[in-house]
Amino acid sequence: MTNPKTWSDRFKTALHPAIATFNASIGFDIELIEYDLSGSIAHAKMLAKTGIISSDEGEKLVAGLEQIRQEYRQGNFHPGVEAEDVHFAVERRLTEIAGDVGKKLHTGRSRNDQVGTDTRLYLRDQIQQIRSQLLDLQRVLLDLADVHVETPIPGYTHLQRAQPVSLAHHLLAYVEMTQRDWERLGDVYKRVDISPLGCGALAGTTFPIDRHYSAELLTFGKVYANSLDGVSDRDWAIEFLGAASLIMVHLSRLSEEMILWASQEFSFISLKDNCSTGSSIMPQKKNPDIPELVRGKTGRVFGHLQAMLVIMKALPLAYNKDLQEDKEGLFDSVKTVKGSLEAMTILLKEGIEFKTERLTQAVSEDFSNATDVADYLATKGVPFREAYNLVGKVVITCLEAGKLLKDLTLEEWKSLHPAFENDIYDAITPKQVISARNSYGGTGFEQVRSSLKAARDRLNSASN
C-alpha cells in the first residue's frame, strides 16, 4: 500500500514504505497526544485572539481537538505509520472533523516548536509525579527510622566493620539523598517550564502571534527569547536525565545494601513473601528480586543520559531529525524511575523486617568500638595519636588471645595503660558508643531524634 504524502507538492511521490516506517515516530510519540492536543488548543485560542483566524474558526478548532481527545480516551483513535507522527495524525483527524478550517491550525507554527512544547508539557507533569513519589519514599524511610532510633547496626567503610550507628541514622542518610533529588528536580523544572511555542521552524513567524498569551494558557513560566534556541534546546532533557540518573544511583545504593542485608552472611533483614521470589530448582531460596531489578535498571537510565549527550554534542542549529531520538530514552527513563521508586517504597513499607536481635549481636562481636577506647584515653589526657597507636596494640593482643575488647579484665586494661578504670566497660558498650557521637549530624540518639523531627517538618512542608 502506498503511503500518502504528508508534505507539500514539492514532492511528487510518497516515501518508500520501509523509509516511511524508519522515519515515523508515531509508534512512541503517541505518548504525547494529550499534551499535543492541549498545546494545539492554546495555539488555536491565540490565533483567534490575535485575529489571525476568526473567533468562530477558533471555536471549531477547539471543539474538534476536544473531540479527538475523547476519541483517544475511549480507544477510538489509532493513527498508524502513514501519519508519521502524533502532530500530523491530530491535524489530519481534525480536518476530517472540522473541514478546511482544520488546515488553519498550523498557521504560525512549525512541528519543530510544536514537538518541543509537547515534550516540555509532558515532562513538567512527570517531574511533579516523580517528586511526589520521592516524598512518599521519604515518608516510609522516616516511619522506619522512628521505630529504630536506638536499634544499632554496624557502620562500614570499605565494606569493613567501622563503627556502630543508629539504624535510624543510616536510613536518614537516604532521606537526605532523596531530598537532594527532590530539590534537584524542582530546579530542572524551571528549565522545562519555558515555552518554545511560536518559535516556528527556527526564525519565528510573519504572523502577529502572541507567544506570551499561548504560554499563559499552558501555564508556562517563561517563553524562549531566541527562536533558534527555542527549537534546538535540549538542555532540559539532559538535565532531567542527569537528575533521573542520580535518583537511580541512590536507589541502587540502597538496593545493594538490602541485597547484602538479606543474605545469610549478614542476615540483618528478612524478606516477606509479598516482595520476594523463589528459585525454579532450589525450594529453600528467597530472592531479593526488587532491589536486584532496581540495581539493574539503573544502567538503562545512565545509557539514556549518555545517548542524549552524544546526540547533542555536535548538532548544528537549529532543528535536526536527530532530535527525534530524544523521546524514547526520555519516556523510558521516566517509566523506569517511577517504577523503581514505587517498588522500593513498597519493599520498605511492606516487604522487609529488620532483625533487631541479630543487629544487636552484630555490633557486639567485633572491634568497631576501638576508636572509643582511643577517645577514652584522650579524655584522660593521653594525646590522641599516642592513644590511637596503643589501641592498635590492644586489638592485636585481643586477636592473639581470641578475645574482644569487652572481654579484657581491668588488670589487662591497666597493664596496657594505667589510665584505664572500670568506666572503660561502659564507654565501649555499643549503645554508649552510638549515643556518645552527639556532634551535629552525628549518630548520637539525641542528634538522630533532632534530625528526624527536622526531616519530618521538611516533608510536611513539601507535601503541603
C-alpha positions as CSV (number, residue, x, y, z in Angstrom):
1,M,0.0,0.0,0.0
2,T,1.4,3.4,-1.0
3,N,1.8,5.9,1.8
4,P,0.0,9.2,1.3
5,K,2.2,12.3,1.0
6,T,2.5,14.3,4.2
7,W,4.5,17.1,2.6
8,S,3.8,19.8,0.0
9,D,3.6,19.4,-3.7
10,R,7.3,19.9,-3.8
11,F,7.3,16.1,-3.6
12,K,5.9,14.0,-6.5
13,T,5.9,10.7,-4.8
14,A,5.4,9.3,-1.3
15,L,8.2,7.8,0.8
16,H,9.3,4.3,0.2
17,P,7.3,2.1,2.7
18,A,10.4,1.0,4.5
19,I,11.7,4.5,4.8
20,A,8.3,5.7,6.0
21,T,8.4,3.2,8.8
22,F,12.0,4.1,9.6
23,N,11.2,7.8,9.6
24,A,7.9,7.6,11.6
25,S,7.7,8.4,15.3
26,I,4.0,7.7,15.8
27,G,4.8,4.4,17.5
28,F,6.2,6.2,20.5
29,D,5.3,9.9,20.3
30,I,1.6,8.9,20.6
31,E,2.6,9.2,24.3
32,L,2.4,13.0,23.8
33,I,-1.1,13.1,22.3
34,E,-2.8,14.7,25.4
35,Y,-0.1,17.3,25.5
36,D,-0.2,17.9,21.7
37,L,-4.0,18.5,22.0
38,S,-3.5,20.9,24.9
39,G,-0.8,22.8,23.1
40,S,-2.9,22.9,19.9
41,I,-5.9,24.2,21.8
42,A,-3.8,27.0,23.3
43,H,-2.4,27.8,19.8
44,A,-5.9,27.9,18.3
45,K,-7.2,30.3,21.0
46,M,-4.2,32.5,20.5
47,L,-4.8,32.6,16.7
48,A,-8.4,33.7,17.4
49,K,-7.4,36.2,20.0
50,T,-4.9,37.9,17.6
51,G,-7.4,37.9,14.7
52,I,-5.3,35.6,12.6
53,I,-8.4,33.4,12.4
54,S,-11.9,34.3,13.3
55,S,-13.5,33.5,16.7
56,D,-15.8,31.0,15.0
57,E,-12.9,29.2,13.4
58,G,-11.1,29.2,16.7
59,E,-14.1,27.6,18.4
60,K,-14.4,25.0,15.7
61,L,-10.8,24.1,16.1
62,V,-11.0,23.8,19.9
63,A,-14.2,21.7,19.6
64,G,-12.6,19.4,17.1
65,L,-9.4,18.9,19.2
66,E,-11.5,18.1,22.3
67,Q,-13.4,15.5,20.2
68,I,-10.1,13.9,19.3
69,R,-9.2,13.9,23.0
70,Q,-12.4,12.0,23.8
71,E,-11.9,9.6,20.9
72,Y,-8.4,8.8,22.1
73,R,-9.5,8.3,25.7
74,Q,-12.3,6.0,24.5
75,G,-9.8,4.0,22.5
76,N,-11.2,5.0,19.1
77,F,-8.2,6.9,17.7
78,H,-5.5,4.7,16.3
79,P,-3.2,6.5,13.9
80,G,-0.7,4.3,12.0
81,V,2.7,4.7,10.3
82,E,1.1,6.7,7.5
83,A,0.6,9.6,9.9
84,E,4.3,9.7,10.6
85,D,3.9,11.4,13.9
86,V,1.3,12.4,16.5
87,H,1.2,16.0,15.3
88,F,0.2,15.1,11.7
89,A,-2.2,12.4,13.0
90,V,-4.1,15.0,15.1
91,E,-4.1,17.6,12.3
92,R,-5.4,15.1,9.8
93,R,-8.2,13.9,12.0
94,L,-9.1,17.5,12.9
95,T,-9.5,18.3,9.2
96,E,-11.8,15.3,8.9
97,I,-13.9,16.6,11.8
98,A,-13.8,20.4,11.1
99,G,-13.3,20.5,7.4
100,D,-11.0,23.1,5.8
101,V,-10.8,25.1,8.9
102,G,-8.7,22.3,10.4
103,K,-6.0,23.2,7.9
104,K,-5.6,26.6,9.6
105,L,-4.4,25.1,12.9
106,H,-0.8,25.1,11.8
107,T,-0.7,28.8,11.0
108,G,2.2,30.5,12.6
109,R,3.6,27.2,14.0
110,S,6.1,24.5,13.0
111,R,6.3,20.9,14.1
112,N,9.7,22.0,15.5
113,D,8.3,24.3,18.1
114,Q,5.2,22.1,18.5
115,V,7.1,18.9,19.5
116,G,9.3,21.0,21.8
117,T,6.1,22.3,23.5
118,D,4.5,18.9,23.8
119,T,7.6,17.3,25.3
120,R,8.0,20.0,27.9
121,L,4.4,19.8,28.9
122,Y,4.8,16.0,29.3
123,L,8.0,16.3,31.3
124,R,6.5,19.0,33.6
125,D,3.8,16.6,34.7
126,Q,6.2,13.7,35.1
127,I,8.6,15.7,37.2
128,Q,5.8,16.6,39.6
129,Q,4.7,13.0,39.8
130,I,8.3,11.8,40.5
131,R,8.8,14.5,43.1
132,S,5.6,13.2,44.8
133,Q,7.0,9.7,44.7
134,L,10.2,10.9,46.3
135,L,8.2,12.3,49.2
136,D,6.3,9.0,49.6
137,L,9.7,7.2,49.8
138,Q,10.9,9.7,52.4
139,R,7.8,9.2,54.4
140,V,8.3,5.4,54.6
141,L,12.0,5.9,55.5
142,L,11.1,8.3,58.3
143,D,8.4,5.9,59.6
144,L,11.1,3.1,59.8
145,A,13.6,5.5,61.4
146,D,11.1,6.5,64.0
147,V,10.9,2.9,65.2
148,H,14.7,2.2,65.0
149,V,16.3,5.2,66.7
150,E,18.0,3.0,69.3
151,T,18.4,0.0,67.1
152,P,22.1,-0.5,66.4
153,I,23.6,-1.5,63.1
154,P,27.2,-1.9,62.1
155,G,28.5,1.0,60.1
156,Y,31.0,0.2,57.4
157,T,33.8,1.9,55.5
158,H,35.5,-0.1,52.7
159,L,32.8,-2.7,53.4
160,Q,34.7,-3.4,56.7
161,R,33.1,-3.0,60.1
162,A,33.9,0.6,61.2
163,Q,31.7,2.0,63.9
164,P,28.2,1.1,65.1
165,V,25.5,3.6,64.2
166,S,21.8,4.0,64.8
167,L,19.7,2.3,62.2
168,A,17.6,5.4,62.0
169,H,20.7,7.4,61.3
170,H,21.5,5.0,58.4
171,L,18.0,5.4,57.0
172,L,18.1,9.1,57.4
173,A,21.1,9.2,55.0
174,Y,18.8,8.1,52.3
175,V,16.2,10.7,53.3
176,E,18.9,13.3,52.7
177,M,19.8,11.8,49.3
178,T,16.2,11.8,48.2
179,Q,15.7,15.3,49.5
180,R,18.5,16.4,47.1
181,D,16.8,14.5,44.3
182,W,13.5,16.3,45.1
183,E,15.2,19.7,45.1
184,R,17.2,19.0,42.0
185,L,14.1,18.1,40.1
186,G,12.5,21.3,41.2
187,D,15.4,23.1,39.8
188,V,15.2,21.2,36.5
189,Y,11.5,22.0,36.3
190,K,12.5,25.7,35.9
191,R,14.3,25.0,32.7
192,V,11.5,22.7,31.4
193,D,8.9,25.4,32.2
194,I,9.8,27.6,29.2
195,S,7.6,27.8,26.1
196,P,9.0,27.4,22.6
197,L,5.6,27.7,21.0
198,G,5.7,30.3,18.3
199,C,9.4,29.9,17.6
200,G,8.4,28.4,14.3
201,A,10.8,26.2,12.4
202,L,13.8,28.3,13.5
203,A,13.2,32.0,12.8
204,G,9.8,32.9,14.2
205,T,6.8,33.8,12.0
206,T,5.5,36.7,10.0
207,F,2.1,36.4,11.6
208,P,1.2,38.7,14.5
209,I,1.1,35.9,17.1
210,D,1.1,36.4,20.9
211,R,3.6,33.9,22.3
212,H,3.1,35.1,25.9
213,Y,-0.6,34.5,25.7
214,S,-0.3,30.9,24.5
215,A,2.4,30.4,27.2
216,E,0.0,31.8,29.8
217,L,-2.8,29.4,28.6
218,L,-0.3,26.5,29.1
219,T,0.9,27.9,32.4
220,F,4.5,28.2,31.3
221,G,6.6,30.4,33.5
222,K,8.6,31.9,30.6
223,V,9.0,31.9,26.9
224,Y,12.2,31.4,24.9
225,A,13.8,34.7,24.0
226,N,15.6,33.3,20.9
227,S,13.7,31.2,18.3
228,L,16.8,29.3,17.2
229,D,17.5,28.3,20.8
230,G,13.8,27.5,21.4
231,V,13.5,24.8,18.8
232,S,17.0,23.2,19.3
233,D,17.5,23.4,23.1
234,R,17.5,20.0,24.8
235,D,19.5,21.1,27.9
236,W,16.4,20.5,30.0
237,A,16.1,16.9,28.7
238,I,19.8,16.3,29.6
239,E,19.3,17.9,33.0
240,F,16.3,15.7,33.7
241,L,18.2,12.5,32.6
242,G,21.1,13.6,34.9
243,A,18.7,14.1,37.8
244,A,17.0,10.8,37.0
245,S,20.4,9.1,36.9
246,L,21.2,10.4,40.4
247,I,17.8,9.1,41.7
248,M,18.7,5.7,40.3
249,V,22.2,5.9,41.9
250,H,20.6,6.4,45.3
251,L,18.1,3.7,44.8
252,S,20.8,1.4,43.6
253,R,23.0,2.0,46.6
254,L,20.0,1.3,48.9
255,S,19.3,-1.8,46.8
256,E,22.8,-3.1,47.2
257,E,22.6,-2.8,50.9
258,M,19.2,-4.5,51.0
259,I,20.7,-7.4,49.0
260,L,23.6,-7.7,51.3
261,W,21.4,-7.4,54.4
262,A,19.0,-10.1,53.2
263,S,21.9,-12.6,52.7
264,Q,22.6,-15.4,55.2
265,E,26.0,-13.9,55.8
266,F,24.6,-10.6,57.0
267,S,21.0,-11.6,58.0
268,F,20.1,-8.1,59.0
269,I,16.7,-8.2,57.4
270,S,14.2,-10.9,56.4
271,L,12.2,-10.6,53.2
272,K,8.5,-11.1,53.3
273,D,6.7,-13.3,50.8
274,N,4.9,-10.4,49.1
275,C,8.1,-8.8,48.0
276,S,10.4,-11.7,47.1
277,T,10.6,-14.6,44.7
278,G,11.8,-18.2,44.8
279,S,14.0,-20.4,42.7
280,S,12.9,-22.7,40.0
281,I,15.0,-25.6,41.3
282,M,16.1,-24.6,44.9
283,P,13.0,-24.6,47.1
284,Q,14.8,-23.1,50.1
285,K,15.6,-19.8,48.3
286,K,14.0,-16.4,48.8
287,N,15.4,-13.9,46.3
288,P,15.6,-10.1,46.6
289,D,14.4,-9.5,43.1
290,I,13.1,-6.0,43.7
291,P,16.4,-4.4,44.7
292,E,18.2,-6.5,42.1
293,L,15.9,-5.2,39.4
294,V,16.3,-1.6,40.6
295,R,20.1,-2.1,40.6
296,G,20.0,-3.5,37.1
297,K,17.6,-0.9,35.7
298,T,19.9,1.9,36.8
299,G,22.1,1.2,33.8
300,R,19.2,1.9,31.4
301,V,18.8,5.5,32.7
302,F,22.6,6.0,32.6
303,G,22.5,4.8,29.0
304,H,19.8,7.3,28.0
305,L,21.7,10.1,29.5
306,Q,24.8,9.2,27.6
307,A,22.8,8.8,24.4
308,M,21.3,12.2,24.8
309,L,24.7,13.8,25.4
310,V,26.0,12.2,22.2
311,I,23.0,13.3,20.2
312,M,23.6,16.9,21.2
313,K,27.4,17.1,21.2
314,A,27.9,18.3,17.7
315,L,24.5,19.2,16.5
316,P,24.3,22.5,14.5
317,L,21.5,24.9,15.0
318,A,18.6,24.7,14.7
319,Y,16.4,21.6,14.5
320,N,17.7,18.3,13.1
321,K,16.0,15.0,12.8
322,D,18.5,13.6,15.3
323,L,16.3,15.2,17.9
324,Q,13.5,12.7,17.3
325,E,15.8,10.4,19.3
326,D,15.3,12.4,22.5
327,K,11.9,10.9,23.2
328,E,12.2,7.1,23.6
329,G,15.1,7.5,26.1
330,L,13.2,10.2,28.0
331,F,10.0,8.2,28.1
332,D,11.8,5.0,29.2
333,S,13.7,6.9,31.9
334,V,10.5,8.4,33.3
335,K,8.9,4.9,33.3
336,T,12.0,3.3,34.9
337,V,12.4,5.9,37.6
338,K,8.7,5.9,38.6
339,G,8.6,2.1,38.6
340,S,11.7,1.8,40.7
341,L,10.5,4.4,43.2
342,E,7.2,2.7,43.6
343,A,8.8,-0.8,44.0
344,M,11.3,0.4,46.5
345,T,8.7,2.3,48.5
346,I,6.5,-0.9,48.7
347,L,9.5,-3.0,49.7
348,L,10.5,-0.8,52.6
349,K,6.9,-0.3,53.7
350,E,5.6,-3.9,53.4
351,G,8.3,-6.2,52.3
352,I,11.1,-6.3,54.9
353,E,11.6,-6.7,58.6
354,F,14.8,-5.8,60.5
355,K,16.2,-8.5,62.7
356,T,16.9,-6.4,65.7
357,E,18.4,-9.2,67.8
358,R,20.8,-10.0,65.1
359,L,21.7,-6.4,64.7
360,T,22.4,-6.0,68.4
361,Q,24.6,-9.1,68.2
362,A,26.4,-7.9,65.2
363,V,27.7,-4.7,66.9
364,S,28.9,-6.7,69.9
365,E,31.1,-9.2,68.0
366,D,33.8,-7.0,66.5
367,F,36.3,-4.2,67.3
368,S,34.2,-1.3,66.0
369,N,34.4,0.2,69.4
370,A,38.2,0.6,69.2
371,T,38.0,4.3,68.3
372,D,36.1,4.8,71.6
373,V,39.0,3.3,73.5
374,A,41.3,5.9,71.9
375,D,38.7,8.6,72.7
376,Y,38.5,7.4,76.3
377,L,42.3,7.7,76.7
378,A,42.2,11.1,75.1
379,T,39.7,12.3,77.7
380,K,42.2,11.1,80.4
381,G,44.9,13.3,79.0
382,V,46.7,10.9,76.6
383,P,47.5,12.5,73.3
384,F,45.1,11.1,70.7
385,R,47.8,9.8,68.3
386,E,49.5,8.0,71.2
387,A,46.2,6.6,72.3
388,Y,45.5,5.5,68.7
389,N,48.7,3.6,68.4
390,L,48.2,2.0,71.9
391,V,44.7,0.8,70.9
392,G,46.1,-0.9,67.8
393,K,48.3,-2.9,70.1
394,V,45.3,-3.7,72.3
395,V,43.5,-5.1,69.3
396,I,46.4,-7.3,68.4
397,T,46.6,-8.5,72.0
398,C,42.9,-9.4,71.8
399,L,43.2,-11.2,68.5
400,E,46.0,-13.3,69.7
401,A,44.0,-14.2,72.8
402,G,40.8,-14.8,70.9
403,K,39.0,-12.1,72.9
404,L,37.0,-8.9,72.2
405,L,37.7,-5.6,74.0
406,K,34.8,-6.2,76.3
407,D,36.4,-9.5,77.5
408,L,39.6,-7.9,78.8
409,T,39.9,-7.8,82.6
410,L,40.6,-4.5,84.3
411,E,44.1,-5.8,85.2
412,E,44.7,-6.4,81.5
413,W,43.5,-3.0,80.7
414,K,45.8,-1.4,83.3
415,S,48.7,-3.4,82.1
416,L,48.2,-1.7,78.7
417,H,47.9,1.8,80.3
418,P,47.4,2.9,83.9
419,A,44.7,5.5,82.8
420,F,42.1,2.7,82.3
421,E,39.5,2.4,85.0
422,N,36.2,0.5,85.5
423,D,34.3,3.0,83.4
424,I,36.1,1.7,80.3
425,Y,33.4,-1.0,80.1
426,D,30.5,1.5,79.9
427,A,32.4,3.5,77.4
428,I,32.7,0.7,74.9
429,T,29.2,-0.7,75.0
430,P,27.6,-0.4,71.6
431,K,24.8,1.7,72.9
432,Q,27.2,4.2,74.6
433,V,29.4,4.2,71.5
434,I,26.5,5.3,69.4
435,S,25.0,7.7,71.9
436,A,28.3,9.5,72.6
437,R,28.6,10.7,69.0
438,N,26.3,13.6,69.6
439,S,28.0,16.2,67.3
440,Y,25.7,17.9,64.8
441,G,24.7,15.4,62.1
442,G,26.2,12.5,64.1
443,T,24.6,9.2,65.0
444,G,24.0,10.0,68.7
445,F,20.4,9.3,69.7
446,E,19.7,12.9,70.6
447,Q,21.0,14.1,67.3
448,V,19.1,11.4,65.4
449,R,15.8,12.4,67.1
450,S,16.5,16.1,66.2
451,S,17.3,15.1,62.6
452,L,14.1,13.1,62.4
453,K,12.0,16.0,63.6
454,A,13.7,18.3,61.1
455,A,13.2,15.9,58.2
456,R,9.5,15.3,59.2
457,D,8.8,19.0,59.3
458,R,10.5,19.5,56.0
459,L,8.5,16.6,54.5
460,N,5.2,18.0,55.8
461,S,6.1,21.5,54.4
462,A,6.9,20.0,51.0
463,S,3.8,17.9,50.9
464,N,1.6,20.9,51.6
